[in-house]
Amino acid sequence: MREHHDASFKLLFDHKRMVEDLLRAFLPAAAVATLDFSTLEQLPNEFVGDDFSRGRADAVWRLRCHGGVEGWLYLLVLLEFQSTVDRHMAIRVLAYTAQMYLKLIRGGELPSGGVLPPVFPIVIYNGQPRWSAVNDVAELVAEVGMDLAPFQPRQRHVVIDEHALRLEELPRMNMMSAQVALEQGTVSDVAPVLGRVAEMLSGPEDEGLRRAFAELTLGMVGRSDMARSHPELSSALRAAVGVGGLSTMGSLLAAKIDEYVEAGVARGLEQGLEQGLEQGLEQGLERGLMLERAMLSRQAARKFGAAIGARLATLLEGVRDTERLAEIGDHVIDCADGAEFLARAGNGVRRN
C-alpha cells in the first residue's frame, strides 16, 4: 500500500498545474515574477552517465525566465520524493544535476555561448521523522585548508518537509497546499480538501490531474483503520469518483464517516451491554468514545481547517469524560475561529 501511495504521489508531478503551484507556493514572490509559466514543460527524467550507469530523478521540468539570454535561459527543476531521511541526498542531487548537464551538452541543447542553465533542486519529503540531512553537498565533504577549499563541490537544494509545514501559511487555492493538507490530515479531513481540489480542477484540461489526485486519496483512505474495518469503502469511493468526480467522492466519504461513526457508537454500546460483563462494557464504551473523539475532530476540521482538526485529535487522546466531549462539541458551534476554539477545548480537557 505504501508503494501505491508513493506512485500516486509521483504521478501528481507529471502535471503542469501541480509543478506551477509548487513553485508559486515555495519560491519567493520576486523569483516567481521572473518565471514564464506558459513555457513550463516536462523533460525525460532518465539520464545515462559516462559509465553507462542509469540514474533517475522523479520529475524534471524546465521553463524560461523573463529576459533570459536570447530567450533561452532556462530554470530546470528536479524533484525528489523521499519517505525516509537520506543522509547523502545532496550527493544524489549533485549527480542528477551533472547527468542532466551532460545530456544537454551532448544533445547540443545549450544556447549560443554554451552557458548552462541554472538548476533549482527540490526534495519533497513526506516521512514522519523530521528531515535532518544537510542540504549542501559541501557539508558532506571533510574540511580542508583554505588553499583546497575552492576545489570542493558546492550545491544546495530545497527540502519541503510536508509534516513540518503550517497549513495556514500556505496559499489556500493551490494544488500543492491541498496535497500537503491531505498528507497531514486524517480520513475525516479528506472531504473538504476534495471539495477545494474539485473547485480548482474544474476544466477538461485538468482531467489527468483529477485522476491522479483521486488515486492519491484512495491510497490514503485505503491505509486507514476505517478502510480496514470497512473494506467496501475503497470500492465505493472509486465508483463515486467515476460517476461524479472528486466532489462526489468527498460527499460520499463524509456521509460514510457519519454513518460508520453512528453505527460504531451504537454497536459498541450494544455489544458491551449485551455481554453484561465489565470487560465487554468497557470495550464497547471505549470504542464509542474513540468514535466520538473522531467525529469531534472531523467537525472541527470542517469548520476551522484540517490543521485545527489534527491538533484537536491530539488534544483529545485519552479523554474519556463524555460531558467534556459534549462541551467541546458545543465549542465547535459557538467559537468564531480556530484559535478561540483550541483555547476553550484545551481548558476543558485540562479540567478532565
C-alpha positions as CSV (number, residue, x, y, z in Angstrom):
1,M,0.0,0.0,0.0
2,R,2.9,2.4,0.7
3,E,4.2,1.7,-2.8
4,H,0.8,2.6,-4.2
5,H,0.9,5.9,-2.3
6,D,4.4,6.8,-3.5
7,A,3.5,6.0,-7.1
8,S,0.3,8.1,-6.9
9,F,2.3,10.9,-5.2
10,K,4.9,11.0,-8.0
11,L,2.1,10.9,-10.7
12,L,0.9,14.3,-9.4
13,F,4.1,15.9,-10.5
14,D,3.7,14.7,-14.1
15,H,1.1,17.6,-14.4
16,K,2.0,21.2,-15.3
17,R,-0.5,22.7,-12.8
18,M,1.0,20.8,-9.9
19,V,4.5,21.9,-10.7
20,E,3.4,25.5,-11.2
21,D,1.6,25.6,-7.9
22,L,4.7,24.0,-6.2
23,L,6.9,26.9,-7.4
24,R,4.2,29.5,-6.5
25,A,3.9,28.1,-3.0
26,F,7.6,27.8,-2.1
27,L,9.5,30.3,-4.1
28,P,9.7,34.0,-3.0
29,A,7.3,36.2,-4.9
30,A,10.1,38.1,-6.6
31,A,11.5,34.9,-8.0
32,V,8.1,33.8,-9.2
33,A,7.6,37.1,-11.0
34,T,10.7,36.3,-13.2
35,L,9.3,32.9,-14.4
36,D,7.3,32.4,-17.6
37,F,4.9,29.6,-16.7
38,S,3.5,29.5,-20.2
39,T,6.8,27.8,-21.2
40,L,6.7,25.1,-18.5
41,E,7.3,21.7,-20.0
42,Q,8.4,18.3,-18.7
43,L,11.7,16.7,-19.7
44,P,12.6,13.0,-19.7
45,N,13.7,12.1,-16.2
46,E,16.2,9.3,-17.1
47,F,19.8,10.0,-17.9
48,V,22.8,7.9,-18.9
49,G,26.2,8.6,-17.3
50,D,29.7,8.2,-18.8
51,D,29.9,4.7,-17.2
52,F,26.6,3.8,-18.7
53,S,25.0,3.6,-15.3
54,R,21.5,4.8,-15.1
55,G,20.2,7.5,-12.8
56,R,16.6,8.6,-12.4
57,A,15.1,11.7,-10.9
58,D,11.4,11.6,-10.2
59,A,10.5,14.6,-12.3
60,V,12.4,17.1,-14.4
61,W,10.8,20.3,-15.8
62,R,12.0,23.5,-17.3
63,L,10.7,26.9,-18.1
64,R,12.1,30.2,-19.4
65,C,12.9,33.2,-17.3
66,H,11.7,36.6,-18.4
67,G,14.5,38.4,-20.1
68,G,16.7,35.3,-20.4
69,V,19.7,35.3,-22.7
70,E,18.4,35.2,-26.3
71,G,15.1,33.9,-24.7
72,W,16.8,30.6,-23.8
73,L,17.8,31.0,-20.2
74,Y,16.0,28.1,-18.6
75,L,15.3,27.2,-15.0
76,L,15.5,23.4,-14.6
77,V,13.5,21.9,-11.8
78,L,14.4,18.5,-10.2
79,L,12.0,16.8,-7.8
80,E,13.0,14.0,-5.5
81,F,10.4,12.2,-3.3
82,Q,11.5,10.6,-0.1
83,S,9.7,8.9,2.7
84,T,12.9,8.2,4.8
85,V,15.7,10.6,5.6
86,D,18.6,10.1,3.2
87,R,21.8,11.4,4.7
88,H,23.5,11.6,1.3
89,M,20.6,13.2,-0.6
90,A,22.8,16.2,-1.5
91,I,25.2,13.8,-3.4
92,R,22.3,12.3,-5.3
93,V,21.0,15.8,-6.3
94,L,24.5,16.8,-7.5
95,A,24.8,13.6,-9.5
96,Y,21.4,14.2,-11.2
97,T,22.4,17.7,-12.0
98,A,25.7,16.6,-13.6
99,Q,24.0,13.9,-15.6
100,M,21.4,16.4,-16.8
101,Y,24.1,18.9,-17.9
102,L,26.0,16.2,-19.8
103,K,22.8,15.3,-21.6
104,L,22.2,18.9,-22.6
105,I,25.8,19.3,-23.8
106,R,25.8,16.0,-25.8
107,G,22.4,16.9,-27.3
108,G,23.6,20.3,-28.5
109,E,20.8,21.9,-26.5
110,L,22.8,24.8,-25.0
111,P,22.2,28.4,-26.2
112,S,24.9,30.2,-28.1
113,G,27.9,30.8,-25.9
114,G,27.5,27.4,-24.2
115,V,26.2,28.7,-20.9
116,L,24.5,26.0,-18.8
117,P,21.0,26.8,-17.4
118,P,20.6,27.3,-13.6
119,V,19.1,24.4,-11.6
120,F,16.6,24.6,-8.8
121,P,16.6,21.2,-7.0
122,I,13.7,20.4,-4.7
123,V,13.3,17.4,-2.3
124,I,9.7,16.8,-1.2
125,Y,9.7,14.7,2.0
126,N,6.6,13.1,3.4
127,G,8.1,10.9,6.2
128,Q,7.2,11.2,9.9
129,P,10.7,11.9,11.4
130,R,11.7,15.5,10.7
131,W,14.2,15.9,7.9
132,S,17.7,16.1,9.3
133,A,20.1,15.6,6.4
134,V,22.2,18.6,5.2
135,N,21.1,20.4,2.1
136,D,24.5,21.5,0.8
137,V,26.9,18.9,-0.7
138,A,29.8,20.9,0.7
139,E,28.8,19.9,4.2
140,L,29.4,16.2,3.4
141,V,33.0,16.9,2.4
142,A,35.8,16.8,5.0
143,E,37.2,20.2,5.9
144,V,40.3,21.2,4.1
145,G,42.7,24.2,4.2
146,M,42.0,27.5,2.5
147,D,44.1,26.5,-0.5
148,L,42.0,23.4,-1.3
149,A,38.5,24.7,-0.3
150,P,37.8,26.4,-3.7
151,F,38.2,23.0,-5.4
152,Q,35.4,21.2,-3.4
153,P,31.9,20.8,-4.9
154,R,29.1,23.0,-3.7
155,Q,25.3,22.8,-4.5
156,R,22.3,23.5,-2.3
157,H,18.8,22.1,-2.6
158,V,15.5,23.0,-1.1
159,V,13.7,20.5,1.2
160,I,10.0,20.6,1.6
161,D,9.2,18.7,4.8
162,E,5.5,18.3,4.5
163,H,4.7,17.3,8.1
164,A,6.6,20.3,9.4
165,L,4.6,22.9,7.4
166,R,1.9,25.1,8.8
167,L,-1.2,24.8,6.5
168,E,-2.4,28.3,7.4
169,E,0.8,29.7,6.0
170,L,0.3,28.1,2.5
171,P,-1.8,29.7,-0.2
172,R,-5.3,28.2,0.1
173,M,-6.3,27.8,-3.6
174,N,-3.1,26.0,-4.5
175,M,-2.8,22.3,-5.5
176,M,0.4,21.8,-3.5
177,S,-1.3,23.2,-0.4
178,A,-4.2,20.7,-1.0
179,Q,-1.7,17.8,-1.3
180,V,0.0,18.8,2.0
181,A,-3.4,19.1,3.7
182,L,-4.1,15.5,2.6
183,E,-0.7,14.3,3.7
184,Q,-1.1,15.9,7.2
185,G,-4.8,15.0,7.7
186,T,-6.9,12.0,8.6
187,V,-9.7,10.4,6.7
188,S,-12.1,12.9,8.4
189,D,-10.2,15.8,6.7
190,V,-10.4,14.4,3.2
191,A,-13.9,15.6,2.1
192,P,-13.2,19.4,2.5
193,V,-9.9,19.0,0.7
194,L,-11.5,17.2,-2.2
195,G,-14.1,19.9,-2.4
196,R,-11.4,22.5,-2.8
197,V,-9.5,20.5,-5.3
198,A,-12.6,19.9,-7.4
199,E,-13.1,23.7,-7.5
200,M,-9.5,24.3,-8.6
201,L,-9.6,21.5,-11.3
202,S,-12.9,22.1,-13.0
203,G,-11.8,22.3,-16.6
204,P,-11.4,19.4,-19.1
205,E,-7.7,20.1,-19.3
206,D,-7.5,19.1,-15.6
207,E,-8.8,15.5,-16.1
208,G,-5.4,13.8,-15.7
209,L,-4.6,15.7,-12.5
210,R,-8.0,15.0,-11.1
211,R,-7.5,11.3,-11.7
212,A,-4.0,11.5,-10.1
213,F,-5.4,13.2,-7.0
214,A,-8.2,10.7,-6.8
215,E,-5.7,7.8,-6.8
216,L,-3.6,9.6,-4.0
217,T,-6.8,9.9,-2.0
218,L,-7.8,6.3,-2.5
219,G,-4.4,5.3,-1.3
220,M,-4.6,7.5,1.8
221,V,-8.1,6.2,2.7
222,G,-7.0,2.6,2.0
223,R,-4.3,2.8,4.6
224,S,-6.7,4.0,7.3
225,D,-8.3,1.9,10.1
226,M,-11.7,2.8,8.8
227,A,-10.9,1.1,5.4
228,R,-9.5,-2.0,7.2
229,S,-12.7,-2.4,9.2
230,H,-15.0,-1.4,6.2
231,P,-13.3,-3.0,3.1
232,E,-16.2,-1.9,0.9
233,L,-15.3,1.8,1.4
234,S,-12.5,1.9,-1.2
235,S,-14.5,0.4,-3.9
236,A,-17.5,2.7,-3.1
237,L,-15.2,5.7,-3.4
238,R,-13.7,4.6,-6.6
239,A,-17.2,4.1,-8.1
240,A,-18.2,7.6,-6.8
241,V,-15.3,9.4,-8.4
242,G,-16.0,7.6,-11.7
243,V,-19.6,8.8,-11.6
244,G,-19.4,12.3,-10.3
245,G,-15.7,13.3,-9.8
246,L,-13.8,14.4,-6.7
247,S,-16.7,16.4,-5.2
248,T,-19.0,13.3,-5.3
249,M,-16.2,11.2,-3.8
250,G,-15.8,13.7,-1.0
251,S,-19.5,13.9,-0.3
252,L,-19.8,10.1,-0.2
253,L,-16.8,9.9,2.2
254,A,-18.3,12.4,4.5
255,A,-21.6,10.5,4.6
256,K,-19.9,7.2,5.1
257,I,-17.9,8.6,8.0
258,D,-21.0,9.9,9.7
259,E,-22.7,6.5,9.1
260,Y,-19.8,4.5,10.4
261,V,-19.4,6.6,13.4
262,E,-23.0,6.5,14.4
263,A,-23.2,2.7,13.8
264,G,-20.0,2.2,15.6
265,V,-21.1,4.1,18.7
266,A,-24.4,2.2,18.8
267,R,-22.7,-1.2,18.1
268,G,-20.0,-0.6,20.8
269,L,-22.5,0.3,23.5
270,E,-24.9,-2.6,22.4
271,Q,-22.1,-5.1,22.4
272,G,-21.0,-4.1,25.9
273,L,-24.5,-4.1,27.3
274,E,-25.3,-7.5,25.7
275,Q,-22.3,-9.2,27.1
276,G,-23.3,-8.0,30.6
277,L,-19.6,-8.2,31.6
278,E,-17.5,-5.4,32.9
279,Q,-14.8,-6.1,30.2
280,G,-17.3,-6.2,27.4
281,L,-19.0,-2.9,28.6
282,E,-15.6,-1.2,28.9
283,Q,-14.6,-2.3,25.3
284,G,-17.9,-1.1,23.9
285,L,-17.8,2.2,25.7
286,E,-14.1,2.7,24.7
287,R,-15.0,2.2,21.1
288,G,-17.9,4.6,21.4
289,L,-15.6,7.2,23.0
290,M,-13.0,6.7,20.3
291,L,-15.5,7.3,17.5
292,E,-17.0,10.3,19.3
293,R,-13.5,11.9,19.5
294,A,-13.0,11.2,15.8
295,M,-16.3,12.9,15.0
296,L,-15.4,16.0,17.0
297,S,-12.0,16.2,15.2
298,R,-13.8,15.9,11.9
299,Q,-16.3,18.6,12.8
300,A,-13.5,21.0,13.9
301,A,-11.6,20.3,10.7
302,R,-14.7,21.1,8.6
303,K,-15.3,24.4,10.4
304,F,-11.8,25.6,11.2
305,G,-9.5,23.7,8.8
306,A,-7.5,20.5,8.7
307,A,-4.7,21.8,11.0
308,I,-7.2,22.6,13.8
309,G,-8.8,19.2,13.4
310,A,-5.5,17.4,13.6
311,R,-4.5,19.4,16.8
312,L,-7.8,18.6,18.4
313,A,-7.3,14.9,17.7
314,T,-4.0,15.0,19.6
315,L,-5.6,17.0,22.4
316,L,-8.5,14.5,22.8
317,E,-6.3,11.4,23.1
318,G,-7.2,9.6,26.2
319,V,-10.2,11.9,27.1
320,R,-13.0,9.6,28.4
321,D,-15.4,12.1,30.1
322,T,-18.5,12.3,27.9
323,E,-19.5,15.6,29.4
324,R,-16.2,17.2,28.5
325,L,-16.6,15.8,24.9
326,A,-20.1,17.3,24.7
327,E,-18.8,20.7,25.9
328,I,-16.1,20.6,23.1
329,G,-18.9,19.8,20.6
330,D,-20.6,23.0,21.8
331,H,-17.4,25.0,21.3
332,V,-17.3,23.9,17.7
333,I,-20.6,25.6,17.2
334,D,-20.0,28.6,19.4
335,C,-16.4,29.7,18.6
336,A,-15.7,32.1,15.7
337,D,-12.2,31.0,14.9
338,G,-9.7,28.1,15.4
339,A,-7.6,29.9,18.0
340,E,-10.5,30.6,20.3
341,F,-11.8,27.0,19.8
342,L,-8.5,25.4,20.7
343,A,-8.1,27.6,23.8
344,R,-11.5,26.6,25.1
345,A,-11.1,23.0,24.2
346,G,-7.7,22.9,25.9
347,N,-9.2,24.4,29.1
348,G,-12.0,21.7,29.0
349,V,-9.5,18.9,28.6
350,R,-7.3,20.1,31.4
351,R,-10.3,20.0,33.8
352,N,-10.8,16.4,32.8
